[in-house]
């Protein structure tokens, strides 16, 4: 009797059991500055829809003021519900926004995606990336590949995975490259 099929089944079973017994710790935002000489921030509570959508998922929502520029930081942890971390363009599209442009940029702490959005006459932009322990991904596809590898190696790097989005208020796009150059201590803290 050929039992070669048993090896992958046992491997998969071991991975599933190990990942349930050894959960990944939740993200820690304590290293992200709340204020400095050139910027300040305030936490914003999730609204009712967001609370019901995210349920037990840890989410940080904070409005930053960089002089005249306002930027909304949203961090979504993948620890409790991996489905909470998905391509943000899905949510923008579902809210009526159309992506006009997407470019990959280098921020002080790694690669990120910068998208320009339009909803009728309103314009906005968003800088986002996926953090996976010490690895950083500009695209959801790259993040998913990293998650697969991490799970197949029994999550040897026991760090959180999360989506980090910095978005401009609707109607007022932000010059993110200029902000990254002006405030490297903030953009390098992630």
C-alpha positions as CSV (number, residue, x, y, z in Angstrom):
1,X,0.0,0.0,0.0
2,X,1.4,3.4,-1.0
3,X,1.3,5.8,1.9
4,X,3.1,8.8,0.2
5,X,-0.1,10.9,0.6
6,X,0.2,10.6,4.3
7,X,3.3,12.8,4.6
8,X,1.6,16.1,3.3
9,X,-1.5,15.3,5.3
10,X,0.6,15.0,8.5
11,X,2.5,18.1,7.7
12,X,-0.6,20.1,7.1
13,X,-2.2,18.8,10.3
14,X,1.0,19.7,12.3
15,X,0.9,23.2,10.8
16,X,-2.8,23.7,11.7
17,X,-2.3,22.4,15.3
18,X,0.8,24.4,15.9
19,X,-0.7,27.7,14.6
20,X,-3.7,27.2,16.9
21,X,-1.6,26.5,20.0
22,X,0.9,29.3,19.3
23,X,-1.1,32.4,18.2
24,X,0.8,35.4,16.8
25,X,0.8,38.3,19.3
26,X,-1.2,41.3,18.4
27,X,0.4,44.4,16.9
28,X,2.0,47.0,19.1
29,X,1.6,50.6,18.1
30,X,3.6,52.0,21.1
31,X,6.5,52.9,18.9
32,X,4.5,55.1,16.6
33,X,4.9,58.7,17.7
34,X,1.7,60.5,18.8
35,X,3.3,64.0,18.6
36,X,6.6,65.7,17.9
37,X,7.9,69.1,17.1
38,X,6.2,69.2,13.7
39,X,3.1,67.1,14.1
40,X,0.3,66.1,16.5
41,X,-2.4,63.5,16.6
42,X,-5.6,62.4,18.3
43,X,-7.2,59.0,18.4
44,X,-10.6,58.6,16.6
45,X,-13.1,56.0,17.8
46,X,-14.4,53.5,15.3
47,X,-18.0,54.2,14.2
48,X,-20.8,51.6,14.6
49,X,-20.3,50.1,11.2
50,X,-16.5,49.8,11.7
51,X,-17.0,48.2,15.1
52,X,-19.4,45.6,13.8
53,X,-17.2,45.0,10.7
54,X,-13.9,44.5,12.7
55,X,-15.5,42.8,15.7
56,X,-12.6,41.4,17.7
57,X,-9.9,42.7,15.4
58,X,-7.5,45.3,16.9
59,X,-7.7,48.5,14.9
60,X,-6.0,51.8,15.5
61,X,-7.5,54.9,14.0
62,X,-5.7,58.2,14.5
63,X,-5.8,61.6,12.8
64,X,-2.4,63.3,12.4
65,X,-1.8,67.0,11.7
66,X,1.4,67.7,9.9
67,X,1.2,71.5,9.7
68,X,-1.7,72.2,7.3
69,X,-1.8,68.6,6.1
70,X,-4.2,66.1,7.7
71,X,-3.6,62.3,7.4
72,X,-5.7,59.5,8.8
73,X,-3.7,56.5,10.1
74,X,-5.6,53.2,10.1
75,X,-3.8,50.0,11.3
76,X,-5.6,46.7,11.1
77,X,-4.2,43.7,12.9
78,X,-4.4,40.3,11.2
79,X,-3.9,38.3,14.4
80,X,-7.6,37.7,15.4
81,X,-9.0,37.6,11.9
82,X,-6.8,37.3,8.9
83,X,-9.6,38.4,6.6
84,X,-9.6,41.8,8.2
85,X,-6.4,42.5,6.4
86,X,-7.1,42.8,2.7
87,X,-6.3,45.0,-0.3
88,X,-7.5,48.5,0.7
89,X,-8.5,49.2,-2.9
90,X,-11.4,46.8,-2.4
91,X,-12.9,49.0,0.3
92,X,-12.2,52.2,-1.7
93,X,-13.9,50.7,-4.7
94,X,-16.9,49.5,-2.6
95,X,-17.2,53.1,-1.2
96,X,-17.5,54.5,-4.7
97,X,-13.9,55.6,-5.3
98,X,-12.0,54.8,-8.5
99,X,-8.3,54.3,-8.5
100,X,-6.6,56.5,-11.0
101,X,-3.0,55.6,-10.4
102,X,-0.9,53.2,-8.2
103,X,2.8,53.5,-7.8
104,X,5.2,51.7,-5.5
105,X,7.3,54.1,-3.4
106,X,10.1,53.8,-0.9
107,X,9.3,55.2,2.5
108,X,11.9,55.6,5.3
109,X,11.1,52.1,6.6
110,X,10.4,50.1,3.4
111,X,8.2,49.8,0.3
112,X,4.7,51.1,0.1
113,X,1.9,51.6,-2.4
114,X,0.7,55.1,-3.2
115,X,-2.7,55.3,-4.8
116,X,-4.6,58.3,-6.2
117,X,-8.4,58.1,-6.0
118,X,-11.4,59.9,-7.4
119,X,-15.1,59.9,-6.5
120,X,-16.9,62.3,-8.8
121,X,-15.2,65.6,-8.3
122,X,-13.6,64.6,-5.0
123,X,-10.0,63.4,-5.0
124,X,-7.9,61.7,-2.3
125,X,-4.8,59.5,-2.0
126,X,-3.6,56.8,0.3
127,X,-0.2,55.4,1.2
128,X,-0.4,51.8,2.4
129,X,1.6,48.7,3.1
130,X,1.4,45.3,4.8
131,X,3.7,44.8,7.8
132,X,4.6,41.2,8.6
133,X,7.0,41.1,11.5
134,X,10.2,42.7,10.1
135,X,9.1,42.2,6.5
136,X,7.2,44.8,4.6
137,X,5.1,44.4,1.5
138,X,3.7,47.0,-0.9
139,X,1.1,44.7,-2.4
140,X,-1.5,42.3,-1.0
141,X,-0.2,39.5,-3.2
142,X,3.3,39.7,-1.8
143,X,1.8,39.8,1.7
144,X,-0.2,36.7,1.1
145,X,2.8,34.8,-0.2
146,X,4.7,35.8,2.9
147,X,1.8,34.6,5.1
148,X,1.9,31.2,3.3
149,X,5.6,30.8,3.9
150,X,5.3,32.0,7.5
151,X,2.6,29.3,8.2
152,X,4.5,26.5,6.4
153,X,7.5,27.3,8.6
154,X,5.4,27.1,11.7
155,X,5.5,30.9,12.2
156,X,9.1,30.9,13.2
157,X,8.9,34.7,13.3
158,X,6.3,35.3,16.0
159,X,5.4,38.8,15.0
160,X,2.2,40.5,14.1
161,X,0.9,41.1,10.6
162,X,-1.1,44.2,9.9
163,X,-2.2,46.6,7.2
164,X,-1.1,50.2,7.6
165,X,-2.9,52.9,5.7
166,X,-2.2,56.6,5.7
167,X,-4.9,58.4,3.8
168,X,-5.8,62.0,3.0
169,X,-9.2,63.4,3.8
170,X,-11.6,63.3,0.8
171,X,-11.1,66.3,-1.4
172,X,-7.7,67.1,-0.1
173,X,-4.8,64.9,-1.4
174,X,-1.6,65.0,0.5
175,X,2.0,65.2,-0.9
176,X,3.2,62.0,0.7
177,X,6.7,62.0,-0.8
178,X,7.2,65.5,0.7
179,X,5.8,64.4,4.1
180,X,8.1,61.4,4.2
181,X,11.1,63.7,3.5
182,X,10.0,66.3,6.1
183,X,9.0,63.8,8.8
184,X,11.3,60.8,8.5
185,X,11.1,60.1,12.3
186,X,7.3,59.5,11.9
187,X,7.4,57.5,8.6
188,X,10.5,55.5,9.8
189,X,8.7,54.4,13.1
190,X,6.7,51.6,11.5
